[in-house]
Amino acid sequence: MVKLRQLKKNTRARVVGYDPEDSVYALRLQTLGLTPGTPFQLVRFAPLGDPAELHCRGTRLTLRPSEADCLQLELL
């Protein structure tokens, strides 16, 4: 398992699950389309590293890596 902040630009990954301690923000990410099994590509990080831009399901999302730490990811 890797975290969003560990990914490099243009890396593809898939959501495997969520950390159970952060269920409130995990629900928010699910409503944005980051459900388990969803592949995405990390497009880039902002110049200071926050936020990150993801391409997922034909749309672009921006997330703070610190908030996206509840995501459990696997590399593709």
C-alpha positions in Angstrom: 0.0 0.0 0.0 1.2 3.5 -0.8 0.0 7.0 0.1 -0.9 9.7 -2.4 2.1 11.9 -1.2 4.5 9.0 -2.2 3.4 9.0 -5.8 5.3 10.7 -8.6 3.9 12.8 -11.4 2.0 10.8 -14.1 1.8 7.7 -11.8 -1.2 5.5 -12.2 -2.8 3.9 -9.1 -6.0 2.3 -7.9 -8.0 2.9 -4.7 -8.0 -0.3 -2.7 -9.8 1.0 0.4 -9.7 3.5 3.2 -8.2 3.8 6.7 -11.1 3.1 9.1 -10.1 5.9 11.5 -11.0 8.6 9.0 -14.4 7.4 7.9 -15.9 11.0 7.6 -13.4 12.1 5.0 -13.4 8.7 3.3 -17.1 9.2 2.7 -16.4 12.5 1.1 -13.8 11.0 -1.2 -16.3 8.3 -2.2 -18.8 11.0 -3.2 -16.2 12.5 -5.4 -15.8 9.2 -7.3 -12.8 7.6 -5.5 -14.5 4.4 -4.7 -12.6 1.1 -4.1 -11.3 -0.3 -7.5 -11.2 3.1 -9.2 -8.0 3.8 -11.2 -6.7 7.3 -11.4 -3.6 9.1 -12.6 -1.7 11.6 -10.5 -1.3 14.6 -12.9 0.8 16.8 -10.8 1.4 18.4 -7.4 1.2 22.2 -7.0 4.6 23.9 -6.8 4.7 23.7 -3.0 3.4 20.2 -2.9 -0.2 20.9 -2.0 -2.8 20.2 -3.5 -2.4 17.2 -5.9 -4.3 17.0 -9.2 -5.8 13.7 -10.1 -7.4 12.5 -13.3 -10.2 10.1 -12.4 -13.3 9.0 -14.4 -12.9 11.7 -17.0 -12.6 14.5 -14.5 -9.9 16.3 -12.6 -9.9 16.4 -8.8 -7.6 18.4 -6.5 -6.9 17.0 -3.1 -4.7 17.9 -0.2 -2.2 15.0 0.3 -2.6 15.3 4.1 -6.4 14.7 3.8 -6.0 12.0 1.2 -3.9 9.9 3.6 -7.0 7.9 4.4 -6.8 6.4 0.9 -5.2 3.0 0.6 -3.6 2.8 -2.9 -1.8 0.2 -5.1 0.3 1.1 -8.1 -0.8 0.0 -11.6 
